[in-house]
Amino acid sequence: MMMEAEDFVDYGPSEKPVFIGHYWFEGIPERCAKNVACLDYSVAGNGKLVAYRWSGEQTVSDENFVYVS
């Protein structure tokens, strides 16, 4: 679920990566922006428990999401 740049008006593309929640996304975990990742995929509502394997990279990669249903 790639979000648009205007969705993060106060958080620019040169900022450090940030990991957010409380959005209850659905589907396959993917980054929201090049430096924004949501880890909330509705686990309490039979969704996915999501984590991100971060190694200090400045760009969030969809390949680094791990999850269980």
C-alpha angles and dihedrals in degrees: 000000000000109000123208123257091247089062087071100039094155095043113068129204092251093058122105116272114277129198117209140182144179094082101102096218121186134211130031113348114252136158120278093210134350090277102024127082128178116209096185110101100156100269090164089055097050092276129123132301101225134195133171124222100221119186100175097280117152094217120062112232124207088217091066096063115103124187148164127209 
